[in-house]
């Protein structure tokens, strides 16, 4: 028999720092980096370039709001693993990957990526989860988990999404997950400041400050809104003590 262990790789683009790679694209292109390996994206004053996630990996950064006006002065040190608003494009061959603590990127559906499954994104700051290339017909994105992230918006109106979990996030924009082929998605415990457009979901325990709320085949329970657009049984921020 043969024993095989996943390997950890360091990525750092700071001049003078010795690491395994200076950028993510080079790491993904390396034959030495294989499925189930871990990439540590170390904090840097220089943004990292975007890349296509075409292997099943765990990718870990340093978190977000580490520096700048939104940080906690005196409590944090160093830089975030920022991608300078660049795209991380997910491909079906990246199914099963986990992204933790990455900063300032857009997670984009790749040309074959609408068949990607079981991707977890947690404790990241994203501009959006949206399309990069056009949709691929008759494909499904299943089992995504978006948790504890700070996101501008989720905009996937033409993509078939099943068994998604969007939980414990702050969205400065809204959520559009309204394909008529969607099945069994969960939107719970989020703060959402933009419009909602959902098809086939369980939507509960959210705080909503947007005024447009459009749903089909959605169970809506125990949410709080600042408008009058939620079904009976939910609250209104204007009436809260």
MIDOSE-1310 file (N, C-alpha, C; in nm, 2 decimals, decimal comma, always signed):
residues 241
xxxx	+0,08/-0,12/+0,00/+0,00/+0,00/+0,00/+0,09/+0,12/+0,00; +0,03/+0,24/-0,04/+0,10/+0,36/-0,04/+0,03/+0,47/+0,04; +0,11/+0,55/+0,12/+0,05/+0,65/+0,20/+0,06/+0,79/+0,13; -0,04/+0,86/+0,13/-0,04/+0,99/+0,06/-0,10/+1,10/+0,16
xxxx	-0,03/+1,21/+0,17/-0,08/+1,32/+0,26/-0,09/+1,45/+0,18; -0,20/+1,52/+0,21/-0,22/+1,65/+0,15/-0,11/+1,74/+0,20; -0,07/+1,84/+0,12/+0,04/+1,93/+0,15/-0,01/+2,07/+0,16; +0,07/+2,15/+0,24/+0,04/+2,29/+0,26/+0,14/+2,37/+0,18
xxxx	+0,09/+2,47/+0,11/+0,18/+2,56/+0,03/+0,16/+2,70/+0,07; +0,27/+2,77/+0,08/+0,27/+2,92/+0,11/+0,27/+3,00/-0,02; +0,19/+3,10/-0,02/+0,19/+3,20/-0,13/+0,21/+3,34/-0,07; +0,31/+3,41/-0,12/+0,34/+3,54/-0,07/+0,41/+3,62/-0,18
xxxx	+0,36/+3,74/-0,21/+0,41/+3,82/-0,32/+0,49/+3,94/-0,27; +0,53/+3,94/-0,14/+0,61/+4,04/-0,09/+0,76/+4,02/-0,13; +0,82/+4,12/-0,19/+0,96/+4,11/-0,23/+1,05/+4,07/-0,11; +1,13/+3,98/-0,13/+1,23/+3,93/-0,02/+1,17/+3,82/+0,06
xxxx	+1,05/+3,79/+0,06/+0,99/+3,68/+0,13/+1,00/+3,55/+0,05; +1,06/+3,45/+0,11/+1,07/+3,32/+0,04/+0,95/+3,24/+0,07; +0,87/+3,20/-0,03/+0,75/+3,12/-0,02/+0,75/+3,02/-0,13; +0,65/+2,93/-0,13/+0,65/+2,83/-0,24/+0,61/+2,89/-0,37
xxxx	+0,52/+2,99/-0,37/+0,47/+3,06/-0,49/+0,45/+3,21/-0,46; +0,45/+3,29/-0,56/+0,42/+3,43/-0,55/+0,28/+3,47/-0,59; +0,21/+3,38/-0,65/+0,07/+3,40/-0,69/-0,01/+3,27/-0,70; -0,14/+3,29/-0,70/-0,23/+3,17/-0,70/-0,23/+3,10/-0,83
xxxx	-0,23/+3,17/-0,94/-0,24/+3,11/-1,07/-0,12/+3,01/-1,09; +0,00/+3,05/-1,05/+0,12/+2,97/-1,07/+0,10/+2,84/-0,98; +0,05/+2,86/-0,86/+0,03/+2,74/-0,78/-0,07/+2,65/-0,84; -0,18/+2,70/-0,89/-0,28/+2,61/-0,95/-0,22/+2,54/-1,08
xxxx	-0,13/+2,61/-1,15/-0,08/+2,55/-1,27/+0,03/+2,44/-1,24; +0,08/+2,44/-1,12/+0,19/+2,35/-1,08/+0,13/+2,21/-1,07; +0,21/+2,11/-1,13/+0,17/+1,97/-1,11/+0,19/+1,92/-0,97; +0,27/+1,99/-0,89/+0,30/+1,95/-0,75/+0,18/+1,98/-0,66
xxxx	+0,10/+2,08/-0,70/-0,02/+2,11/-0,62/-0,14/+2,03/-0,67; -0,19/+1,94/-0,58/-0,29/+1,85/-0,62/-0,42/+1,86/-0,54; -0,52/+1,79/-0,58/-0,65/+1,80/-0,50/-0,63/+1,77/-0,36; -0,70/+1,85/-0,27/-0,70/+1,84/-0,13/-0,58/+1,90/-0,06
xxxx	-0,49/+1,96/-0,14/-0,38/+2,04/-0,08/-0,44/+2,17/-0,02; -0,36/+2,24/+0,06/-0,40/+2,37/+0,12/-0,31/+2,48/+0,07; -0,36/+2,59/+0,03/-0,29/+2,71/+0,00/-0,31/+2,82/+0,11; -0,20/+2,86/+0,17/-0,20/+2,97/+0,26/-0,16/+3,10/+0,18
xxxx	-0,26/+3,19/+0,17/-0,24/+3,32/+0,10/-0,20/+3,42/+0,21; -0,07/+3,45/+0,22/-0,02/+3,53/+0,33/-0,05/+3,68/+0,31; -0,07/+3,76/+0,41/-0,10/+3,90/+0,40/+0,00/+3,98/+0,33; -0,04/+4,07/+0,25/+0,06/+4,15/+0,17/+0,01/+4,29/+0,14
xxxx	+0,10/+4,39/+0,13/+0,06/+4,52/+0,09/+0,02/+4,53/-0,05; +0,06/+4,43/-0,13/+0,03/+4,43/-0,28/-0,08/+4,32/-0,30; -0,18/+4,37/-0,37/-0,30/+4,27/-0,40/-0,25/+4,16/-0,49; -0,31/+4,04/-0,46/-0,29/+3,93/-0,55/-0,38/+3,93/-0,67
xxxx	-0,33/+3,87/-0,78/-0,41/+3,86/-0,90/-0,52/+3,75/-0,89; -0,63/+3,77/-0,96/-0,73/+3,66/-0,96/-0,68/+3,54/-1,03; -0,76/+3,43/-1,02/-0,72/+3,30/-1,08/-0,85/+3,22/-1,10; -0,83/+3,11/-1,17/-0,94/+3,01/-1,19/-0,92/+2,89/-1,10
xxxx	-1,02/+2,87/-1,02/-1,01/+2,76/-0,92/-1,05/+2,63/-0,99; -0,95/+2,55/-1,04/-0,98/+2,43/-1,12/-0,92/+2,31/-1,05; -0,90/+2,32/-0,92/-0,86/+2,20/-0,84/-0,94/+2,21/-0,71; -0,95/+2,09/-0,65/-1,02/+2,09/-0,52/-0,92/+2,12/-0,41
xxxx	-0,93/+2,24/-0,35/-0,83/+2,29/-0,26/-0,90/+2,36/-0,14; -0,82/+2,37/-0,03/-0,85/+2,46/+0,08/-0,76/+2,58/+0,06; -0,82/+2,70/+0,06/-0,75/+2,82/+0,04/-0,78/+2,91/+0,16; -0,67/+2,95/+0,23/-0,69/+3,02/+0,35/-0,61/+3,15/+0,35
xxxx	-0,68/+3,26/+0,38/-0,62/+3,40/+0,39/-0,62/+3,45/+0,53; -0,59/+3,57/+0,55/-0,58/+3,63/+0,68/-0,70/+3,70/+0,73; -0,81/+3,70/+0,66/-0,93/+3,77/+0,70/-0,95/+3,90/+0,63; -1,05/+3,98/+0,68/-1,08/+4,11/+0,62/-1,10/+4,22/+0,73
xxxx	-1,10/+4,34/+0,69/-1,11/+4,46/+0,78/-0,99/+4,45/+0,88; -0,87/+4,41/+0,83/-0,75/+4,41/+0,91/-0,69/+4,55/+0,92; -0,70/+4,62/+0,82/-0,64/+4,76/+0,82/-0,74/+4,85/+0,75; -0,71/+4,98/+0,76/-0,80/+5,08/+0,70/-0,91/+5,13/+0,80
xxxx	-1,01/+5,21/+0,75/-1,11/+5,27/+0,83/-1,20/+5,17/+0,90; -1,22/+5,05/+0,84/-1,31/+4,96/+0,90/-1,24/+4,86/+1,00; -1,11/+4,88/+1,02/-1,04/+4,78/+1,11/-1,06/+4,82/+1,26; -1,00/+4,73/+1,34/-1,00/+4,76/+1,48/-0,86/+4,80/+1,52
xxxx	-0,83/+4,93/+1,53/-0,69/+4,98/+1,56/-0,64/+4,92/+1,69; -0,52/+4,88/+1,69/-0,45/+4,82/+1,81/-0,48/+4,68/+1,83; -0,58/+4,62/+1,76/-0,62/+4,48/+1,78/-0,57/+4,39/+1,67; -0,53/+4,44/+1,56/-0,49/+4,36/+1,44/-0,36/+4,41/+1,39
xxxx	-0,29/+4,32/+1,32/-0,16/+4,36/+1,27/-0,14/+4,30/+1,13; -0,07/+4,36/+1,04/-0,04/+4,30/+0,91/-0,14/+4,35/+0,81; -0,14/+4,27/+0,70/-0,23/+4,30/+0,59/-0,32/+4,18/+0,56; -0,43/+4,21/+0,49/-0,52/+4,11/+0,44/-0,47/+4,04/+0,32
xxxx	-0,53/+3,93/+0,29/-0,50/+3,86/+0,16/-0,60/+3,91/+0,06; -0,57/+4,03/+0,01/-0,66/+4,10/-0,08/-0,63/+4,06/-0,23; -0,74/+4,06/-0,31/-0,73/+4,03/-0,45/-0,76/+4,16/-0,53; -0,77/+4,27/-0,47/-0,78/+4,40/-0,54/-0,90/+4,41/-0,63
xxxx	-1,01/+4,35/-0,59/-1,14/+4,34/-0,66/-1,13/+4,25/-0,78; -1,03/+4,17/-0,79/-1,01/+4,07/-0,90/-1,11/+3,95/-0,89; -1,11/+3,87/-1,00/-1,20/+3,76/-1,00/-1,14/+3,63/-0,96; -1,20/+3,56/-0,88/-1,17/+3,41/-0,86/-1,28/+3,34/-0,93
xxxx	-1,25/+3,27/-1,04/-1,34/+3,21/-1,12/-1,35/+3,06/-1,09; -1,47/+3,01/-1,06/-1,48/+2,87/-1,02/-1,52/+2,78/-1,13; -1,45/+2,67/-1,15/-1,48/+2,58/-1,25/-1,53/+2,45/-1,19; -1,59/+2,36/-1,26/-1,65/+2,24/-1,21/-1,54/+2,15/-1,15
xxxx	-1,42/+2,16/-1,20/-1,31/+2,08/-1,14/-1,26/+2,13/-1,01; -1,32/+2,25/-0,96/-1,29/+2,30/-0,83/-1,39/+2,26/-0,73; -1,49/+2,17/-0,77/-1,59/+2,13/-0,67/-1,53/+2,07/-0,55; -1,59/+2,10/-0,43/-1,55/+2,05/-0,31/-1,44/+2,14/-0,24
xxxx	-1,41/+2,26/-0,30/-1,31/+2,35/-0,24/-1,37/+2,43/-0,13; -1,28/+2,48/-0,04/-1,32/+2,57/+0,07/-1,23/+2,69/+0,06; -1,29/+2,81/+0,07/-1,22/+2,94/+0,08/-1,25/+3,00/+0,21; -1,14/+3,04/+0,28/-1,15/+3,10/+0,41/-1,07/+3,23/+0,42
xxxx	-1,13/+3,33/+0,47/-1,05/+3,45/+0,50/-0,99/+3,53/+0,39; -1,04/+3,52/+0,27/-0,99/+3,60/+0,15/-1,06/+3,73/+0,15; -1,00/+3,83/+0,09/-1,05/+3,97/+0,09/-1,06/+4,03/-0,04; -1,17/+4,11/-0,07/-1,18/+4,19/-0,18/-1,17/+4,12/-0,32
xxxx	-1,26/+4,03/-0,34/-1,26/+3,96/-0,47/-1,41/+3,94/-0,51; -1,42/+3,91/-0,64/-1,55/+3,86/-0,69/-1,54/+3,72/-0,73; -1,64/+3,64/-0,68/-1,64/+3,50/-0,71/-1,73/+3,48/-0,83; -1,67/+3,44/-0,94/-1,74/+3,44/-1,07/-1,76/+3,30/-1,13
xxxx	-1,88/+3,28/-1,18/-1,91/+3,15/-1,25/-1,83/+3,13/-1,37; -1,74/+3,03/-1,38/-1,66/+3,01/-1,50/-1,74/+2,95/-1,61; -1,68/+2,93/-1,73/-1,74/+2,88/-1,85/-1,80/+2,74/-1,83; -1,74/+2,66/-1,75/-1,79/+2,53/-1,72/-1,83/+2,52/-1,57
xxxx	-1,82/+2,63/-1,50/-1,83/+2,64/-1,36/-1,97/+2,63/-1,30; -2,07/+2,64/-1,39/-2,21/+2,63/-1,34/-2,24/+2,48/-1,30; -2,15/+2,39/-1,32/-2,17/+2,25/-1,27/-2,09/+2,23/-1,14; -2,03/+2,33/-1,08/-1,95/+2,32/-0,96/-2,04/+2,29/-0,84
xxxx	-2,00/+2,20/-0,76/-2,08/+2,16/-0,64/-1,99/+2,17/-0,51; -2,07/+2,18/-0,40/-2,01/+2,17/-0,27/-1,89/+2,26/-0,24; -1,90/+2,38/-0,28/-1,80/+2,48/-0,25/-1,84/+2,56/-0,12; -1,75/+2,57/-0,03/-1,77/+2,65/+0,09/-1,69/+2,78/+0,09
xxxx	-1,76/+2,89/+0,12/-1,69/+3,02/+0,13/-1,73/+3,07/+0,27; -1,63/+3,09/+0,36/-1,65/+3,14/+0,49/-1,55/+3,25/+0,53; -1,60/+3,34/+0,61/-1,52/+3,45/+0,66/-1,44/+3,53/+0,56; -1,51/+3,55/+0,44/-1,44/+3,62/+0,33/-1,52/+3,75/+0,31
xxxx	-1,45/+3,85/+0,25/-1,52/+3,97/+0,20/-1,52/+3,97/+0,05; -1,64/+3,97/-0,01/-1,65/+3,96/-0,15/-1,73/+4,08/-0,21; -1,70/+4,11/-0,33/-1,78/+4,21/-0,41/-1,91/+4,15/-0,45; -1,91/+4,03/-0,50/-2,03/+3,96/-0,53/-2,00/+3,81/-0,57
xxxx	-2,11/+3,74/-0,57/-2,10/+3,60/-0,63/-2,19/+3,62/-0,76; -2,13/+3,61/-0,87/-2,20/+3,64/-1,00/-2,14/+3,57/-1,12; -2,19/+3,60/-1,23/-2,15/+3,54/-1,36/-2,02/+3,61/-1,41; -1,93/+3,53/-1,46/-1,81/+3,58/-1,53/-1,83/+3,55/-1,68
xxxx	-1,86/+3,42/-1,71/-1,90/+3,38/-1,85/-2,05/+3,36/-1,84; -2,11/+3,33/-1,96/-2,25/+3,30/-1,97/-2,28/+3,17/-1,91; -2,41/+3,15/-1,88/-2,46/+3,02/-1,82/-2,44/+2,91/-1,92; -2,41/+2,79/-1,86/-2,40/+2,67/-1,94/-2,53/+2,59/-1,92
xxxx	-2,60/+2,56/-2,03/-2,74/+2,50/-2,02/-2,73/+2,36/-1,96; -2,84/+2,33/-1,88/-2,86/+2,20/-1,82/-2,76/+2,16/-1,72; -2,70/+2,26/-1,65/-2,61/+2,23/-1,54/-2,66/+2,29/-1,41; -2,61/+2,24/-1,30/-2,66/+2,28/-1,17/-2,54/+2,31/-1,08
xxxx	-2,56/+2,41/-1,00/-2,46/+2,44/-0,89/-2,53/+2,39/-0,76; -2,47/+2,29/-0,70/-2,54/+2,23/-0,58/-2,45/+2,24/-0,46; -2,51/+2,25/-0,34/-2,44/+2,23/-0,22/-2,34/+2,34/-0,18; -2,36/+2,46/-0,23/-2,27/+2,57/-0,19/-2,31/+2,62/-0,04
xxxx	-2,21/+2,66/+0,03/-2,23/+2,71/+0,17/-2,16/+2,84/+0,18; -2,23/+2,95/+0,19/-2,18/+3,09/+0,21/-2,21/+3,13/+0,35; -2,10/+3,15/+0,43/-2,12/+3,16/+0,57/-2,03/+3,27/+0,63; -2,08/+3,35/+0,72/-2,00/+3,45/+0,79/-1,92/+3,54/+0,70
xxxx	-1,97/+3,58/+0,58/-1,90/+3,66/+0,49/-1,96/+3,81/+0,48; -1,89/+3,90/+0,43/-1,93/+4,03/+0,41/-1,93/+4,05/+0,26; -2,06/+4,06/+0,20/-2,07/+4,05/+0,05/-2,15/+4,17/+0,00; -2,12/+4,22/-0,12/-2,20/+4,32/-0,18/-2,33/+4,26/-0,22
xxxx	-2,33/+4,15/-0,30/-2,46/+4,09/-0,35/-2,43/+3,95/-0,40; -2,54/+3,87/-0,41/-2,54/+3,75/-0,48/-2,63/+3,76/-0,60; -2,58/+3,75/-0,72/-2,66/+3,78/-0,84/-2,65/+3,66/-0,93; -2,73/+3,56/-0,92/-2,73/+3,44/-1,00/-2,87/+3,41/-1,05
xxxx	-2,93/+3,50/-1,13/-3,07/+3,49/-1,17/-3,09/+3,38/-1,27; -2,99/+3,35/-1,35/-3,01/+3,25/-1,46/-2,95/+3,11/-1,43; -2,90/+3,09/-1,31/-2,83/+2,97/-1,28/-2,92/+2,88/-1,19; -2,91/+2,75/-1,21/-2,99/+2,66/-1,13/-2,91/+2,62/-1,01
xxxx	-2,97/+2,66/-0,89/-2,91/+2,64/-0,76/-2,99/+2,55/-0,68; -2,92/+2,44/-0,62/-2,99/+2,35/-0,53/-2,91/+2,33/-0,41; -2,99/+2,32/-0,30/-2,93/+2,30/-0,16/-2,82/+2,40/-0,12; -2,84/+2,52/-0,16/-2,75/+2,63/-0,11/-2,78/+2,67/+0,03
xxxx	-2,68/+2,70/+0,11/-2,70/+2,76/+0,24/-2,63/+2,89/+0,25; -2,70/+3,00/+0,26/-2,65/+3,13/+0,28/-2,69/+3,18/+0,42; -2,59/+3,18/+0,51/-2,62/+3,19/+0,65/-2,52/+3,29/+0,72; -2,57/+3,37/+0,81/-2,49/+3,45/+0,90/-2,40/+3,55/+0,82
xxxx	-2,45/+3,60/+0,71/-2,37/+3,70/+0,63/-2,42/+3,84/+0,65; -2,34/+3,94/+0,61/-2,39/+4,08/+0,59/-2,38/+4,10/+0,44; -2,49/+4,14/+0,38/-2,50/+4,17/+0,24/-2,53/+4,32/+0,22; -2,44/+4,40/+0,17/-2,47/+4,54/+0,15/-2,56/+4,57/+0,04
xxxx	-2,58/+4,47/-0,05/-2,67/+4,47/-0,16/-2,78/+4,37/-0,13; -2,82/+4,30/-0,24/-2,93/+4,20/-0,23/-2,90/+4,06/-0,27; -3,00/+3,98/-0,28/-2,98/+3,84/-0,33/-3,08/+3,82/-0,44; -3,03/+3,77/-0,56/-3,11/+3,73/-0,67/-3,08/+3,58/-0,70
xxxx	-3,17/+3,50/-0,66/-3,15/+3,35/-0,68/-3,29/+3,30/-0,72; -3,33/+3,34/-0,84/-3,47/+3,33/-0,88/-3,50/+3,24/-1,00; -3,40/+3,15/-1,04/-3,43/+3,06/-1,15/-3,55/+2,97/-1,11; -3,64/+2,94/-1,20/-3,75/+2,85/-1,18/-3,71/+2,71/-1,16
xxxx	-3,58/+2,68/-1,18/-3,53/+2,54/-1,16/-3,47/+2,52/-1,02; -3,46/+2,63/-0,94/-3,40/+2,62/-0,81/-3,48/+2,52/-0,72; -3,40/+2,46/-0,63/-3,46/+2,36/-0,54/-3,40/+2,37/-0,40; -3,48/+2,40/-0,30/-3,44/+2,37/-0,16/-3,32/+2,45/-0,11
xxxx	-3,32/+2,58/-0,13/-3,21/+2,67/-0,08/-3,25/+2,73/+0,05; -3,15/+2,76/+0,13/-3,17/+2,81/+0,27/-3,11/+2,95/+0,28; -3,18/+3,05/+0,32/-3,13/+3,19/+0,34/-3,17/+3,22/+0,49; -3,07/+3,22/+0,58/-3,11/+3,24/+0,72/-3,00/+3,32/+0,80
xxxx	-3,05/+3,40/+0,89/-2,96/+3,47/+0,99/-2,87/+3,57/+0,92; -2,92/+3,63/+0,81/-2,84/+3,73/+0,74/-2,89/+3,88/+0,77; -2,80/+3,97/+0,75/-2,84/+4,11/+0,74/-2,84/+4,15/+0,59; -2,95/+4,19/+0,53/-2,96/+4,21/+0,38/-3,01/+4,35/+0,36
xxxx	-2,93/+4,43/+0,29/-2,96/+4,57/+0,27/-3,02/+4,61/+0,14; -3,03/+4,51/+0,05/-3,08/+4,53/-0,08/-3,21/+4,45/-0,11; -3,24/+4,44/-0,24/-3,37/+4,37/-0,28/-3,35/+4,22/-0,27; -3,46/+4,15/-0,26/-3,47/+4,01/-0,26/-3,55/+3,96/-0,37
xxxx	-3,49/+3,86/-0,44/-3,56/+3,80/-0,55/-3,53/+3,65/-0,55; -3,62/+3,57/-0,50/-3,59/+3,43/-0,47/-3,70/+3,33/-0,53; -3,65/+3,21/-0,56/-3,74/+3,11/-0,61/-3,70/+2,98/-0,53; -3,79/+2,91/-0,47/-3,77/+2,79/-0,40/-3,66/+2,80/-0,29
xxxx	-3,70/+2,85/-0,17/-3,61/+2,87/-0,06/-3,68/+2,87/+0,07; -3,61/+2,85/+0,18/-3,66/+2,87/+0,31/-3,59/+3,00/+0,36; -3,66/+3,10/+0,39/-3,61/+3,23/+0,42/-3,65/+3,27/+0,56; -3,55/+3,27/+0,66/-3,59/+3,29/+0,80/-3,48/+3,37/+0,88
xxxx	-3,53/+3,44/+0,98/-3,44/+3,50/+1,08/-3,35/+3,61/+1,02; -3,39/+3,67/+0,91/-3,31/+3,77/+0,84/-3,35/+3,91/+0,88; -3,26/+4,01/+0,88/-3,29/+4,15/+0,89/-3,28/+4,21/+0,76; -3,38/+4,28/+0,71/-3,39/+4,33/+0,57/-3,41/+4,48/+0,57
xxxx	-3,33/+4,55/+0,51/-3,35/+4,70/+0,50/-3,38/+4,74/+0,36; -3,38/+4,65/+0,26/-3,43/+4,68/+0,13/-3,58/+4,68/+0,12; -3,64/+4,74/+0,02/-3,78/+4,75/+0,01/-3,85/+4,66/-0,09; -3,77/+4,59/-0,18/-3,83/+4,51/-0,28/-3,81/+4,36/-0,24
xxxx	-3,92/+4,29/-0,23/-3,91/+4,15/-0,18/-4,00/+4,07/-0,27; -3,94/+3,99/-0,36/-4,02/+3,91/-0,46/-3,98/+3,76/-0,44; -4,08/+3,68/-0,42/-4,05/+3,54/-0,39/-4,16/+3,45/-0,46; -4,11/+3,33/-0,50/-4,20/+3,23/-0,55/-4,16/+3,10/-0,49
xxxx	-4,26/+3,02/-0,43/-4,23/+2,89/-0,36/-4,13/+2,91/-0,25; -4,14/+3,02/-0,17/-4,05/+3,05/-0,06/-4,13/+3,05/+0,07; -4,07/+2,98/+0,17/-4,13/+2,98/+0,30/-4,06/+3,10/+0,38; -4,13/+3,19/+0,43/-4,08/+3,31/+0,49/-4,12/+3,32/+0,64
xxxx	-4,03/+3,31/+0,73/-4,06/+3,31/+0,87/-3,96/+3,39/+0,96; -4,02/+3,46/+1,05/-3,94/+3,53/+1,16/-3,83/+3,62/+1,11; -3,86/+3,70/+1,00/-3,77/+3,80/+0,95/-3,82/+3,94/+1,00; -3,73/+4,03/+1,00/-3,76/+4,17/+1,03/-3,72/+4,26/+0,92
xxxx	-3,81/+4,35/+0,88/-3,79/+4,44/+0,77/-3,83/+4,58/+0,81; -3,77/+4,68/+0,73/-3,81/+4,82/+0,76/-3,92/+4,86/+0,66; -3,98/+4,77/+0,59/-4,09/+4,80/+0,50/-4,21/+4,71/+0,53; -4,31/+4,72/+0,45/-4,44/+4,64/+0,47/-4,45/+4,53/+0,37
xxxx	-4,34/+4,48/+0,33/-4,34/+4,39/+0,21/-4,32/+4,24/+0,26; -4,32/+4,21/+0,39/-4,31/+4,08/+0,44/-4,44/+4,02/+0,47; -4,46/+3,89/+0,46/-4,58/+3,82/+0,49/-4,62/+3,83/+0,64; -4,74/+3,81/+0,68/-4,78/+3,81/+0,82/-4,70/+3,71/+0,90
xxxx	-4,66/+3,75/+1,02/-4,58/+3,67/+1,11/-4,44/+3,71/+1,11; -4,40/+3,81/+1,03/-4,27/+3,87/+1,03/-4,28/+4,01/+1,09; -4,17/+4,07/+1,13/-4,17/+4,19/+1,20/-4,14/+4,31/+1,11; -4,15/+4,43/+1,17/-4,12/+4,55/+1,10/-4,03/+4,63/+1,18
xxxx	-3,91/+4,67/+1,12/-3,81/+4,75/+1,20/-3,87/+4,88/+1,26; -3,96/+4,94/+1,18/-4,02/+5,06/+1,23/-4,10/+5,04/+1,36; -4,14/+4,92/+1,39/-4,22/+4,90/+1,51/-4,15/+4,83/+1,62; -4,01/+4,82/+1,60/-3,94/+4,75/+1,71/-3,89/+4,86/+1,81
x	-3,89/+4,82/+1,94/-3,85/+4,90/+2,05/-3,70/+4,93/+2,04
